[in-house]
């Protein structure tokens, strides 16, 4: 079982500037939802952004410690625009 903070730490190790929110969707410690905001996503497609995050979690996903991950990736500008709308 992986905790939400461990998931965030794994992502942070790959994307040090990232602001990360991780929620355990089922309480079982293997189905997560993560929002990751990072300047590293600038100029990258959504697929490439997700690949960066999945790369950070590669071992946990390969071992099935993390079974499922719903992912939202945003650049800081996208996050700022989204925050203004909300």
PDB file with SEQRES, HELIX, SHEET and CRYST1 records, atoms N, CA, C and O in Angstrom:
SEQRES   1 A   86  UNK UNK UNK UNK UNK UNK UNK UNK UNK UNK UNK UNK UNK          
SEQRES   2 A   86  UNK UNK UNK UNK UNK UNK UNK UNK UNK UNK UNK UNK UNK          
SEQRES   3 A   86  UNK UNK UNK UNK UNK UNK UNK UNK UNK UNK UNK UNK UNK          
SEQRES   4 A   86  UNK UNK UNK UNK UNK UNK UNK UNK UNK UNK UNK UNK UNK          
SEQRES   5 A   86  UNK UNK UNK UNK UNK UNK UNK UNK UNK UNK UNK UNK UNK          
SEQRES   6 A   86  UNK UNK UNK UNK UNK UNK UNK UNK UNK UNK UNK UNK UNK          
SEQRES   7 A   86  UNK UNK UNK UNK UNK UNK UNK UNK                              
HELIX    1 AA1 UNK A    4  UNK A   14  1                                  11    
HELIX    2 AA2 UNK A   39  UNK A   41  5                                   3    
HELIX    3 AA3 UNK A   46  UNK A   56  1                                  11    
HELIX    4 AA4 UNK A   58  UNK A   62  1                                   5    
HELIX    5 AA5 UNK A   76  UNK A   85  1                                  10    
SHEET    1 AA1 3 UNK A  19  UNK A  24  0                                        
SHEET    2 AA1 3 UNK A  31  UNK A  37 -1                                        
SHEET    3 AA1 3 UNK A  68  UNK A  74  1                                        
CRYST1    1.000    1.000    1.000  90.00  90.00  90.00 P 1           1          
ATOM      1  N   UNK A   1       0.841  -1.184   0.000  1.00  0.00           N  
ATOM      2  CA  UNK A   1       0.000   0.000   0.000  1.00  0.00           C  
ATOM      3  C   UNK A   1       0.883   1.243   0.000  1.00  0.00           C  
ATOM      4  O   UNK A   1       1.865   1.337   0.737  1.00  0.00           O  
ATOM      5  N   UNK A   2       0.511   2.169  -0.829  1.00  0.00           N  
ATOM      6  CA  UNK A   2       1.217   3.436  -0.943  1.00  0.00           C  
ATOM      7  C   UNK A   2       0.293   4.521  -0.406  1.00  0.00           C  
ATOM      8  O   UNK A   2      -0.909   4.508  -0.670  1.00  0.00           O  
ATOM      9  N   UNK A   3       0.851   5.451   0.341  1.00  0.00           N  
ATOM     10  CA  UNK A   3       0.029   6.540   0.869  1.00  0.00           C  
ATOM     11  C   UNK A   3      -0.005   7.700  -0.125  1.00  0.00           C  
ATOM     12  O   UNK A   3       0.882   7.811  -0.971  1.00  0.00           O  
ATOM     13  N   UNK A   4      -1.013   8.560  -0.034  1.00  0.00           N  
ATOM     14  CA  UNK A   4      -1.044   9.726  -0.914  1.00  0.00           C  
ATOM     15  C   UNK A   4       0.223  10.578  -0.813  1.00  0.00           C  
ATOM     16  O   UNK A   4       0.694  11.103  -1.822  1.00  0.00           O  
ATOM     17  N   UNK A   5       0.772  10.718   0.383  1.00  0.00           N  
ATOM     18  CA  UNK A   5       1.994  11.524   0.510  1.00  0.00           C  
ATOM     19  C   UNK A   5       3.178  10.844  -0.166  1.00  0.00           C  
ATOM     20  O   UNK A   5       4.053  11.527  -0.699  1.00  0.00           O  
ATOM     21  N   UNK A   6       3.223   9.524  -0.156  1.00  0.00           N  
ATOM     22  CA  UNK A   6       4.294   8.822  -0.867  1.00  0.00           C  
ATOM     23  C   UNK A   6       4.160   9.009  -2.382  1.00  0.00           C  
ATOM     24  O   UNK A   6       5.157   9.170  -3.085  1.00  0.00           O  
ATOM     25  N   UNK A   7       2.931   8.986  -2.870  1.00  0.00           N  
ATOM     26  CA  UNK A   7       2.710   9.237  -4.302  1.00  0.00           C  
ATOM     27  C   UNK A   7       3.203  10.638  -4.648  1.00  0.00           C  
ATOM     28  O   UNK A   7       3.892  10.834  -5.649  1.00  0.00           O  
ATOM     29  N   UNK A   8       2.846  11.607  -3.812  1.00  0.00           N  
ATOM     30  CA  UNK A   8       3.280  12.988  -4.056  1.00  0.00           C  
ATOM     31  C   UNK A   8       4.807  13.090  -4.020  1.00  0.00           C  
ATOM     32  O   UNK A   8       5.398  13.796  -4.837  1.00  0.00           O  
ATOM     33  N   UNK A   9       5.441  12.399  -3.090  1.00  0.00           N  
ATOM     34  CA  UNK A   9       6.909  12.437  -2.990  1.00  0.00           C  
ATOM     35  C   UNK A   9       7.564  11.843  -4.235  1.00  0.00           C  
ATOM     36  O   UNK A   9       8.573  12.363  -4.711  1.00  0.00           O  
ATOM     37  N   UNK A  10       7.003  10.771  -4.759  1.00  0.00           N  
ATOM     38  CA  UNK A  10       7.562  10.157  -5.963  1.00  0.00           C  
ATOM     39  C   UNK A  10       7.460  11.124  -7.143  1.00  0.00           C  
ATOM     40  O   UNK A  10       8.394  11.239  -7.936  1.00  0.00           O  
ATOM     41  N   UNK A  11       6.335  11.814  -7.257  1.00  0.00           N  
ATOM     42  CA  UNK A  11       6.160  12.773  -8.342  1.00  0.00           C  
ATOM     43  C   UNK A  11       7.115  13.952  -8.143  1.00  0.00           C  
ATOM     44  O   UNK A  11       7.729  14.432  -9.095  1.00  0.00           O  
ATOM     45  N   UNK A  12       7.231  14.408  -6.905  1.00  0.00           N  
ATOM     46  CA  UNK A  12       8.088  15.551  -6.585  1.00  0.00           C  
ATOM     47  C   UNK A  12       9.550  15.250  -6.900  1.00  0.00           C  
ATOM     48  O   UNK A  12      10.297  16.144  -7.296  1.00  0.00           O  
ATOM     49  N   UNK A  13       9.958  14.002  -6.727  1.00  0.00           N  
ATOM     50  CA  UNK A  13      11.339  13.619  -7.034  1.00  0.00           C  
ATOM     51  C   UNK A  13      11.637  13.795  -8.518  1.00  0.00           C  
ATOM     52  O   UNK A  13      12.764  14.109  -8.901  1.00  0.00           O  
ATOM     53  N   UNK A  14      10.618  13.591  -9.349  1.00  0.00           N  
ATOM     54  CA  UNK A  14      10.794  13.730 -10.803  1.00  0.00           C  
ATOM     55  C   UNK A  14      10.531  15.163 -11.271  1.00  0.00           C  
ATOM     56  O   UNK A  14      11.157  15.638 -12.219  1.00  0.00           O  
ATOM     57  N   UNK A  15       9.606  15.842 -10.602  1.00  0.00           N  
ATOM     58  CA  UNK A  15       9.206  17.203 -10.977  1.00  0.00           C  
ATOM     59  C   UNK A  15       9.307  18.085  -9.737  1.00  0.00           C  
ATOM     60  O   UNK A  15       8.297  18.367  -9.091  1.00  0.00           O  
ATOM     61  N   UNK A  16      10.532  18.527  -9.397  1.00  0.00           N  
ATOM     62  CA  UNK A  16      10.753  19.232  -8.119  1.00  0.00           C  
ATOM     63  C   UNK A  16       9.932  20.500  -7.931  1.00  0.00           C  
ATOM     64  O   UNK A  16       9.646  20.882  -6.797  1.00  0.00           O  
ATOM     65  N   UNK A  17       9.546  21.162  -9.026  1.00  0.00           N  
ATOM     66  CA  UNK A  17       8.790  22.410  -8.876  1.00  0.00           C  
ATOM     67  C   UNK A  17       7.287  22.174  -8.736  1.00  0.00           C  
ATOM     68  O   UNK A  17       6.526  23.119  -8.524  1.00  0.00           O  
ATOM     69  N   UNK A  18       6.867  20.942  -8.852  1.00  0.00           N  
ATOM     70  CA  UNK A  18       5.436  20.650  -8.950  1.00  0.00           C  
ATOM     71  C   UNK A  18       4.664  20.926  -7.666  1.00  0.00           C  
ATOM     72  O   UNK A  18       5.138  20.703  -6.552  1.00  0.00           O  
ATOM     73  N   UNK A  19       3.455  21.422  -7.882  1.00  0.00           N  
ATOM     74  CA  UNK A  19       2.460  21.490  -6.807  1.00  0.00           C  
ATOM     75  C   UNK A  19       1.564  20.285  -7.044  1.00  0.00           C  
ATOM     76  O   UNK A  19       1.053  20.089  -8.147  1.00  0.00           O  
ATOM     77  N   UNK A  20       1.376  19.483  -6.010  1.00  0.00           N  
ATOM     78  CA  UNK A  20       0.744  18.176  -6.195  1.00  0.00           C  
ATOM     79  C   UNK A  20      -0.347  17.979  -5.151  1.00  0.00           C  
ATOM     80  O   UNK A  20      -0.155  18.250  -3.966  1.00  0.00           O  
ATOM     81  N   UNK A  21      -1.490  17.504  -5.618  1.00  0.00           N  
ATOM     82  CA  UNK A  21      -2.563  17.091  -4.710  1.00  0.00           C  
ATOM     83  C   UNK A  21      -2.917  15.654  -5.073  1.00  0.00           C  
ATOM     84  O   UNK A  21      -3.227  15.354  -6.226  1.00  0.00           O  
ATOM     85  N   UNK A  22      -2.868  14.780  -4.092  1.00  0.00           N  
ATOM     86  CA  UNK A  22      -3.179  13.369  -4.329  1.00  0.00           C  
ATOM     87  C   UNK A  22      -4.299  12.954  -3.379  1.00  0.00           C  
ATOM     88  O   UNK A  22      -4.235  13.202  -2.175  1.00  0.00           O  
ATOM     89  N   UNK A  23      -5.316  12.325  -3.937  1.00  0.00           N  
ATOM     90  CA  UNK A  23      -6.427  11.817  -3.137  1.00  0.00           C  
ATOM     91  C   UNK A  23      -6.552  10.321  -3.355  1.00  0.00           C  
ATOM     92  O   UNK A  23      -6.431   9.836  -4.480  1.00  0.00           O  
ATOM     93  N   UNK A  24      -6.793   9.596  -2.279  1.00  0.00           N  
ATOM     94  CA  UNK A  24      -7.045   8.154  -2.342  1.00  0.00           C  
ATOM     95  C   UNK A  24      -8.530   7.982  -2.626  1.00  0.00           C  
ATOM     96  O   UNK A  24      -9.363   8.279  -1.768  1.00  0.00           O  
ATOM     97  N   UNK A  25      -8.872   7.506  -3.822  1.00  0.00           N  
ATOM     98  CA  UNK A  25     -10.276   7.471  -4.238  1.00  0.00           C  
ATOM     99  C   UNK A  25     -11.107   6.426  -3.513  1.00  0.00           C  
ATOM    100  O   UNK A  25     -12.305   6.624  -3.313  1.00  0.00           O  
ATOM    101  N   UNK A  26     -10.500   5.327  -3.118  1.00  0.00           N  
ATOM    102  CA  UNK A  26     -11.273   4.238  -2.513  1.00  0.00           C  
ATOM    103  C   UNK A  26     -10.941   3.984  -1.048  1.00  0.00           C  
ATOM    104  O   UNK A  26     -11.656   3.247  -0.370  1.00  0.00           O  
ATOM    105  N   UNK A  27      -9.868   4.585  -0.557  1.00  0.00           N  
ATOM    106  CA  UNK A  27      -9.435   4.321   0.811  1.00  0.00           C  
ATOM    107  C   UNK A  27      -8.607   3.055   0.925  1.00  0.00           C  
ATOM    108  O   UNK A  27      -8.168   2.688   2.015  1.00  0.00           O  
ATOM    109  N   UNK A  28      -8.395   2.391  -0.194  1.00  0.00           N  
ATOM    110  CA  UNK A  28      -7.636   1.139  -0.189  1.00  0.00           C  
ATOM    111  C   UNK A  28      -6.153   1.303  -0.456  1.00  0.00           C  
ATOM    112  O   UNK A  28      -5.394   0.339  -0.369  1.00  0.00           O  
ATOM    113  N   UNK A  29      -5.730   2.535  -0.786  1.00  0.00           N  
ATOM    114  CA  UNK A  29      -4.321   2.783  -1.005  1.00  0.00           C  
ATOM    115  C   UNK A  29      -3.783   2.332  -2.343  1.00  0.00           C  
ATOM    116  O   UNK A  29      -2.572   2.175  -2.499  1.00  0.00           O  
ATOM    117  N   UNK A  30      -4.665   2.117  -3.323  1.00  0.00           N  
ATOM    118  CA  UNK A  30      -4.147   1.734  -4.634  1.00  0.00           C  
ATOM    119  C   UNK A  30      -4.875   2.408  -5.806  1.00  0.00           C  
ATOM    120  O   UNK A  30      -4.487   2.216  -6.959  1.00  0.00           O  
ATOM    121  N   UNK A  31      -5.911   3.185  -5.530  1.00  0.00           N  
ATOM    122  CA  UNK A  31      -6.619   3.933  -6.569  1.00  0.00           C  
ATOM    123  C   UNK A  31      -6.531   5.420  -6.209  1.00  0.00           C  
ATOM    124  O   UNK A  31      -7.108   5.872  -5.220  1.00  0.00           O  
ATOM    125  N   UNK A  32      -5.807   6.153  -7.025  1.00  0.00           N  
ATOM    126  CA  UNK A  32      -5.546   7.555  -6.694  1.00  0.00           C  
ATOM    127  C   UNK A  32      -6.028   8.498  -7.769  1.00  0.00           C  
ATOM    128  O   UNK A  32      -6.230   8.126  -8.925  1.00  0.00           O  
ATOM    129  N   UNK A  33      -6.206   9.736  -7.343  1.00  0.00           N  
ATOM    130  CA  UNK A  33      -6.456  10.855  -8.240  1.00  0.00           C  
ATOM    131  C   UNK A  33      -5.409  11.899  -7.903  1.00  0.00           C  
ATOM    132  O   UNK A  33      -5.234  12.255  -6.737  1.00  0.00           O  
ATOM    133  N   UNK A  34      -4.715  12.390  -8.912  1.00  0.00           N  
ATOM    134  CA  UNK A  34      -3.666  13.374  -8.664  1.00  0.00           C  
ATOM    135  C   UNK A  34      -3.825  14.570  -9.588  1.00  0.00           C  
ATOM    136  O   UNK A  34      -4.123  14.426 -10.773  1.00  0.00           O  
ATOM    137  N   UNK A  35      -3.621  15.748  -9.023  1.00  0.00           N  
ATOM    138  CA  UNK A  35      -3.510  16.986  -9.807  1.00  0.00           C  
ATOM    139  C   UNK A  35      -2.063  17.444  -9.658  1.00  0.00           C  
ATOM    140  O   UNK A  35      -1.567  17.624  -8.546  1.00  0.00           O  
ATOM    141  N   UNK A  36      -1.400  17.630 -10.790  1.00  0.00           N  
ATOM    142  CA  UNK A  36       0.007  18.027 -10.789  1.00  0.00           C  
ATOM    143  C   UNK A  36       0.153  19.296 -11.618  1.00  0.00           C  
ATOM    144  O   UNK A  36      -0.240  19.338 -12.784  1.00  0.00           O  
ATOM    145  N   UNK A  37       0.716  20.319 -11.010  1.00  0.00           N  
ATOM    146  CA  UNK A  37       0.944  21.596 -11.679  1.00  0.00           C  
ATOM    147  C   UNK A  37       2.450  21.805 -11.738  1.00  0.00           C  
ATOM    148  O   UNK A  37       3.120  21.828 -10.706  1.00  0.00           O  
ATOM    149  N   UNK A  38       2.982  21.959 -12.949  1.00  0.00           N  
ATOM    150  CA  UNK A  38       4.435  22.093 -13.081  1.00  0.00           C  
ATOM    151  C   UNK A  38       4.792  22.891 -14.329  1.00  0.00           C  
ATOM    152  O   UNK A  38       4.148  22.766 -15.371  1.00  0.00           O  
ATOM    153  N   UNK A  39       5.821  23.704 -14.204  1.00  0.00           N  
ATOM    154  CA  UNK A  39       6.355  24.427 -15.366  1.00  0.00           C  
ATOM    155  C   UNK A  39       6.988  23.456 -16.357  1.00  0.00           C  
ATOM    156  O   UNK A  39       7.148  23.797 -17.528  1.00  0.00           O  
ATOM    157  N   UNK A  40       7.345  22.272 -15.919  1.00  0.00           N  
ATOM    158  CA  UNK A  40       7.937  21.267 -16.813  1.00  0.00           C  
ATOM    159  C   UNK A  40       6.951  20.829 -17.890  1.00  0.00           C  
ATOM    160  O   UNK A  40       7.355  20.229 -18.885  1.00  0.00           O  
ATOM    161  N   UNK A  41       5.672  21.120 -17.707  1.00  0.00           N  
ATOM    162  CA  UNK A  41       4.654  20.737 -18.689  1.00  0.00           C  
ATOM    163  C   UNK A  41       4.524  21.751 -19.826  1.00  0.00           C  
ATOM    164  O   UNK A  41       3.866  21.485 -20.833  1.00  0.00           O  
ATOM    165  N   UNK A  42       5.160  22.921 -19.655  1.00  0.00           N  
ATOM    166  CA  UNK A  42       5.059  23.969 -20.679  1.00  0.00           C  
ATOM    167  C   UNK A  42       5.499  23.431 -22.040  1.00  0.00           C  
ATOM    168  O   UNK A  42       6.565  22.826 -22.154  1.00  0.00           O  
ATOM    169  N   UNK A  43       4.687  23.649 -23.061  1.00  0.00           N  
ATOM    170  CA  UNK A  43       5.037  23.261 -24.418  1.00  0.00           C  
ATOM    171  C   UNK A  43       4.894  21.788 -24.722  1.00  0.00           C  
ATOM    172  O   UNK A  43       5.198  21.353 -25.833  1.00  0.00           O  
ATOM    173  N   UNK A  44       4.437  21.012 -23.754  1.00  0.00           N  
ATOM    174  CA  UNK A  44       4.271  19.573 -23.965  1.00  0.00           C  
ATOM    175  C   UNK A  44       2.796  19.228 -24.126  1.00  0.00           C  
ATOM    176  O   UNK A  44       1.927  19.858 -23.522  1.00  0.00           O  
ATOM    177  N   UNK A  45       2.529  18.228 -24.943  1.00  0.00           N  
ATOM    178  CA  UNK A  45       1.156  17.761 -25.104  1.00  0.00           C  
ATOM    179  C   UNK A  45       0.679  17.137 -23.790  1.00  0.00           C  
ATOM    180  O   UNK A  45       1.481  16.801 -22.918  1.00  0.00           O  
ATOM    181  N   UNK A  46      -0.626  16.992 -23.669  1.00  0.00           N  
ATOM    182  CA  UNK A  46      -1.189  16.366 -22.462  1.00  0.00           C  
ATOM    183  C   UNK A  46      -0.634  14.946 -22.294  1.00  0.00           C  
ATOM    184  O   UNK A  46      -0.362  14.508 -21.176  1.00  0.00           O  
ATOM    185  N   UNK A  47      -0.473  14.247 -23.394  1.00  0.00           N  
ATOM    186  CA  UNK A  47       0.067  12.886 -23.332  1.00  0.00           C  
ATOM    187  C   UNK A  47       1.487  12.912 -22.765  1.00  0.00           C  
ATOM    188  O   UNK A  47       1.824  12.107 -21.897  1.00  0.00           O  
ATOM    189  N   UNK A  48       2.317  13.832 -23.254  1.00  0.00           N  
ATOM    190  CA  UNK A  48       3.700  13.941 -22.759  1.00  0.00           C  
ATOM    191  C   UNK A  48       3.714  14.348 -21.283  1.00  0.00           C  
ATOM    192  O   UNK A  48       4.554  13.876 -20.517  1.00  0.00           O  
ATOM    193  N   UNK A  49       2.792  15.217 -20.886  1.00  0.00           N  
ATOM    194  CA  UNK A  49       2.701  15.622 -19.476  1.00  0.00           C  
ATOM    195  C   UNK A  49       2.393  14.413 -18.604  1.00  0.00           C  
ATOM    196  O   UNK A  49       3.015  14.210 -17.561  1.00  0.00           O  
ATOM    197  N   UNK A  50       1.435  13.620 -19.041  1.00  0.00           N  
ATOM    198  CA  UNK A  50       1.056  12.437 -18.262  1.00  0.00           C  
ATOM    199  C   UNK A  50       2.195  11.420 -18.231  1.00  0.00           C  
ATOM    200  O   UNK A  50       2.412  10.744 -17.225  1.00  0.00           O  
ATOM    201  N   UNK A  51       2.920  11.321 -19.348  1.00  0.00           N  
ATOM    202  CA  UNK A  51       4.048  10.385 -19.384  1.00  0.00           C  
ATOM    203  C   UNK A  51       5.122  10.783 -18.369  1.00  0.00           C  
ATOM    204  O   UNK A  51       5.760   9.914 -17.776  1.00  0.00           O  
ATOM    205  N   UNK A  52       5.328  12.083 -18.164  1.00  0.00           N  
ATOM    206  CA  UNK A  52       6.289  12.531 -17.155  1.00  0.00           C  
ATOM    207  C   UNK A  52       5.872  12.058 -15.765  1.00  0.00           C  
ATOM    208  O   UNK A  52       6.698  11.586 -14.984  1.00  0.00           O  
ATOM    209  N   UNK A  53       4.593  12.190 -15.471  1.00  0.00           N  
ATOM    210  CA  UNK A  53       4.103  11.781 -14.147  1.00  0.00           C  
ATOM    211  C   UNK A  53       4.142  10.254 -14.016  1.00  0.00           C  
ATOM    212  O   UNK A  53       4.592   9.721 -13.002  1.00  0.00           O  
ATOM    213  N   UNK A  54       3.671   9.570 -15.038  1.00  0.00           N  
ATOM    214  CA  UNK A  54       3.696   8.100 -14.977  1.00  0.00           C  
ATOM    215  C   UNK A  54       5.123   7.586 -14.853  1.00  0.00           C  
ATOM    216  O   UNK A  54       5.363   6.572 -14.199  1.00  0.00           O  
ATOM    217  N   UNK A  55       6.078   8.284 -15.482  1.00  0.00           N  
ATOM    218  CA  UNK A  55       7.484   7.891 -15.364  1.00  0.00           C  
ATOM    219  C   UNK A  55       7.953   7.960 -13.918  1.00  0.00           C  
ATOM    220  O   UNK A  55       8.729   7.119 -13.466  1.00  0.00           O  
ATOM    221  N   UNK A  56       7.476   8.966 -13.199  1.00  0.00           N  
ATOM    222  CA  UNK A  56       7.847   9.102 -11.789  1.00  0.00           C  
ATOM    223  C   UNK A  56       7.268   7.976 -10.939  1.00  0.00           C  
ATOM    224  O   UNK A  56       7.814   7.628  -9.893  1.00  0.00           O  
ATOM    225  N   UNK A  57       6.162   7.418 -11.400  1.00  0.00           N  
ATOM    226  CA  UNK A  57       5.468   6.377 -10.621  1.00  0.00           C  
ATOM    227  C   UNK A  57       5.665   4.985 -11.224  1.00  0.00           C  
ATOM    228  O   UNK A  57       4.978   4.034 -10.850  1.00  0.00           O  
ATOM    229  N   UNK A  58       6.599   4.878 -12.150  1.00  0.00           N  
ATOM    230  CA  UNK A  58       6.777   3.653 -12.922  1.00  0.00           C  
ATOM    231  C   UNK A  58       6.906   2.405 -12.042  1.00  0.00           C  
ATOM    232  O   UNK A  58       6.223   1.409 -12.282  1.00  0.00           O  
ATOM    233  N   UNK A  59       7.755   2.452 -11.051  1.00  0.00           N  
ATOM    234  CA  UNK A  59       7.969   1.261 -10.207  1.00  0.00           C  
ATOM    235  C   UNK A  59       6.724   0.913  -9.406  1.00  0.00           C  
ATOM    236  O   UNK A  59       6.362  -0.258  -9.298  1.00  0.00           O  
ATOM    237  N   UNK A  60       6.071   1.915  -8.847  1.00  0.00           N  
ATOM    238  CA  UNK A  60       4.874   1.659  -8.043  1.00  0.00           C  
ATOM    239  C   UNK A  60       3.741   1.109  -8.896  1.00  0.00           C  
ATOM    240  O   UNK A  60       2.944   0.293  -8.433  1.00  0.00           O  
ATOM    241  N   UNK A  61       3.673   1.561 -10.147  1.00  0.00           N  
ATOM    242  CA  UNK A  61       2.622   1.055 -11.034  1.00  0.00           C  
ATOM    243  C   UNK A  61       2.976  -0.340 -11.554  1.00  0.00           C  
ATOM    244  O   UNK A  61       2.101  -1.194 -11.694  1.00  0.00           O  
ATOM    245  N   UNK A  62       4.255  -0.565 -11.838  1.00  0.00           N  
ATOM    246  CA  UNK A  62       4.672  -1.882 -12.334  1.00  0.00           C  
ATOM    247  C   UNK A  62       4.465  -2.967 -11.276  1.00  0.00           C  
ATOM    248  O   UNK A  62       4.121  -4.105 -11.597  1.00  0.00           O  
ATOM    249  N   UNK A  63       4.676  -2.603 -10.027  1.00  0.00           N  
ATOM    250  CA  UNK A  63       4.489  -3.574  -8.936  1.00  0.00           C  
ATOM    251  C   UNK A  63       3.032  -3.662  -8.497  1.00  0.00           C  
ATOM    252  O   UNK A  63       2.688  -4.458  -7.623  1.00  0.00           O  
ATOM    253  N   UNK A  64       2.170  -2.830  -9.113  1.00  0.00           N  
ATOM    254  CA  UNK A  64       0.752  -2.739  -8.792  1.00  0.00           C  
ATOM    255  C   UNK A  64       0.489  -2.212  -7.387  1.00  0.00           C  
ATOM    256  O   UNK A  64      -0.607  -2.384  -6.854  1.00  0.00           O  
ATOM    257  N   UNK A  65       1.496  -1.567  -6.783  1.00  0.00           N  
ATOM    258  CA  UNK A  65       1.254  -0.841  -5.531  1.00  0.00           C  
ATOM    259  C   UNK A  65       0.236   0.259  -5.795  1.00  0.00           C  
ATOM    260  O   UNK A  65      -0.607   0.566  -4.953  1.00  0.00           O  
ATOM    261  N   UNK A  66       0.336   0.851  -6.995  1.00  0.00           N  
ATOM    262  CA  UNK A  66      -0.689   1.774  -7.481  1.00  0.00           C  
ATOM    263  C   UNK A  66      -1.394   1.053  -8.616  1.00  0.00           C  
ATOM    264  O   UNK A  66      -0.782   0.730  -9.634  1.00  0.00           O  
ATOM    265  N   UNK A  67      -2.674   0.806  -8.436  1.00  0.00           N  
ATOM    266  CA  UNK A  67      -3.439   0.069  -9.435  1.00  0.00           C  
ATOM    267  C   UNK A  67      -4.037   1.006 -10.480  1.00  0.00           C  
ATOM    268  O   UNK A  67      -4.081   0.675 -11.665  1.00  0.00           O  
ATOM    269  N   UNK A  68      -4.495   2.172 -10.039  1.00  0.00           N  
ATOM    270  CA  UNK A  68      -5.139   3.109 -10.952  1.00  0.00           C  
ATOM    271  C   UNK A  68      -4.824   4.534 -10.527  1.00  0.00           C  
ATOM    272  O   UNK A  68      -4.714   4.843  -9.340  1.00  0.00           O  
ATOM    273  N   UNK A  69      -4.683   5.391 -11.528  1.00  0.00           N  
ATOM    274  CA  UNK A  69      -4.374   6.790 -11.273  1.00  0.00           C  
ATOM    275  C   UNK A  69      -5.153   7.666 -12.243  1.00  0.00           C  
ATOM    276  O   UNK A  69      -4.932   7.610 -13.453  1.00  0.00           O  
ATOM    277  N   UNK A  70      -6.058   8.470 -11.717  1.00  0.00           N  
ATOM    278  CA  UNK A  70      -6.726   9.501 -12.515  1.00  0.00           C  
ATOM    279  C   UNK A  70      -5.849  10.727 -12.404  1.00  0.00           C  
ATOM    280  O   UNK A  70      -5.492  11.146 -11.303  1.00  0.00           O  
ATOM    281  N   UNK A  71      -5.502  11.303 -13.536  1.00  0.00           N  
ATOM    282  CA  UNK A  71      -4.467  12.330 -13.540  1.00  0.00           C  
ATOM    283  C   UNK A  71      -4.943  13.603 -14.232  1.00  0.00           C  
ATOM    284  O   UNK A  71      -5.527  13.560 -15.315  1.00  0.00           O  
ATOM    285  N   UNK A  72      -4.683  14.729 -13.586  1.00  0.00           N  
ATOM    286  CA  UNK A  72      -4.894  16.035 -14.191  1.00  0.00           C  
ATOM    287  C   UNK A  72      -3.560  16.765 -14.140  1.00  0.00           C  
ATOM    288  O   UNK A  72      -2.995  16.957 -13.063  1.00  0.00           O  
ATOM    289  N   UNK A  73      -3.057  17.168 -15.293  1.00  0.00           N  
ATOM    290  CA  UNK A  73      -1.803  17.915 -15.340  1.00  0.00           C  
ATOM    291  C   UNK A  73      -2.075  19.301 -15.891  1.00  0.00           C  
ATOM    292  O   UNK A  73      -2.854  19.476 -16.828  1.00  0.00           O  
ATOM    293  N   UNK A  74      -1.426  20.269 -15.298  1.00  0.00           N  
ATOM    294  CA  UNK A  74      -1.616  21.666 -15.690  1.00  0.00           C  
ATOM    295  C   UNK A  74      -0.291  22.409 -15.610  1.00  0.00           C  
ATOM    296  O   UNK A  74       0.544  22.119 -14.753  1.00  0.00           O  
ATOM    297  N   UNK A  75      -0.104  23.371 -16.511  1.00  0.00           N  
ATOM    298  CA  UNK A  75       1.008  24.302 -16.356  1.00  0.00           C  
ATOM    299  C   UNK A  75       0.580  25.339 -15.313  1.00  0.00           C  
ATOM    300  O   UNK A  75      -0.611  25.452 -15.019  1.00  0.00           O  
ATOM    301  N   UNK A  76       1.518  26.093 -14.753  1.00  0.00           N  
ATOM    302  CA  UNK A  76       1.114  27.146 -13.802  1.00  0.00           C  
ATOM    303  C   UNK A  76       0.135  28.145 -14.431  1.00  0.00           C  
ATOM    304  O   UNK A  76      -0.779  28.614 -13.753  1.00  0.00           O  
ATOM    305  N   UNK A  77       0.312  28.474 -15.708  1.00  0.00           N  
ATOM    306  CA  UNK A  77      -0.608  29.414 -16.371  1.00  0.00           C  
ATOM    307  C   UNK A  77      -2.001  28.802 -16.503  1.00  0.00           C  
ATOM    308  O   UNK A  77      -3.003  29.483 -16.289  1.00  0.00           O  
ATOM    309  N   UNK A  78      -2.062  27.515 -16.856  1.00  0.00           N  
ATOM    310  CA  UNK A  78      -3.367  26.859 -16.964  1.00  0.00           C  
ATOM    311  C   UNK A  78      -4.055  26.816 -15.603  1.00  0.00           C  
ATOM    312  O   UNK A  78      -5.267  27.014 -15.508  1.00  0.00           O  
ATOM    313  N   UNK A  79      -3.279  26.557 -14.550  1.00  0.00           N  
ATOM    314  CA  UNK A  79      -3.842  26.514 -13.204  1.00  0.00           C  
ATOM    315  C   UNK A  79      -4.368  27.890 -12.785  1.00  0.00           C  
ATOM    316  O   UNK A  79      -5.438  28.001 -12.186  1.00  0.00           O  
ATOM    317  N   UNK A  80      -3.597  28.938 -13.110  1.00  0.00           N  
ATOM    318  CA  UNK A  80      -4.024  30.302 -12.770  1.00  0.00           C  
ATOM    319  C   UNK A  80      -5.322  30.643 -13.488  1.00  0.00           C  
ATOM    320  O   UNK A  80      -6.232  31.219 -12.891  1.00  0.00           O  
ATOM    321  N   UNK A  81      -5.411  30.288 -14.771  1.00  0.00           N  
ATOM    322  CA  UNK A  81      -6.631  30.568 -15.536  1.00  0.00           C  
ATOM    323  C   UNK A  81      -7.807  29.779 -14.978  1.00  0.00           C  
ATOM    324  O   UNK A  81      -8.917  30.301 -14.884  1.00  0.00           O  
ATOM    325  N   UNK A  82      -7.572  28.537 -14.612  1.00  0.00           N  
ATOM    326  CA  UNK A  82      -8.637  27.696 -14.065  1.00  0.00           C  
ATOM    327  C   UNK A  82      -9.097  28.238 -12.709  1.00  0.00           C  
ATOM    328  O   UNK A  82     -10.288  28.217 -12.398  1.00  0.00           O  
ATOM    329  N   UNK A  83      -8.158  28.716 -11.918  1.00  0.00           N  
ATOM    330  CA  UNK A  83      -8.487  29.242 -10.588  1.00  0.00           C  
ATOM    331  C   UNK A  83      -9.312  30.513 -10.697  1.00  0.00           C  
ATOM    332  O   UNK A  83     -10.167  30.771  -9.850  1.00  0.00           O  
ATOM    333  N   UNK A  84      -9.062  31.321 -11.746  1.00  0.00           N  
ATOM    334  CA  UNK A  84      -9.825  32.551 -11.938  1.00  0.00           C  
ATOM    335  C   UNK A  84     -11.273  32.254 -12.290  1.00  0.00           C  
ATOM    336  O   UNK A  84     -12.172  33.004 -11.910  1.00  0.00           O  
ATOM    337  N   UNK A  85     -11.507  31.156 -13.017  1.00  0.00           N  
ATOM    338  CA  UNK A  85     -12.860  30.780 -13.431  1.00  0.00           C  
ATOM    339  C   UNK A  85     -13.643  30.238 -12.243  1.00  0.00           C  
ATOM    340  O   UNK A  85     -14.841  30.493 -12.114  1.00  0.00           O  
ATOM    341  N   UNK A  86     -12.981  29.506 -11.395  1.00  0.00           N  
ATOM    342  CA  UNK A  86     -13.664  28.851 -10.266  1.00  0.00           C  
ATOM    343  C   UNK A  86     -14.071  29.829  -9.190  1.00  0.00           C  
ATOM    344  O   UNK A  86     -14.653  29.429  -8.181  1.00  0.00           O  
TER     345      UNK A  86                                                      
END                                                                             
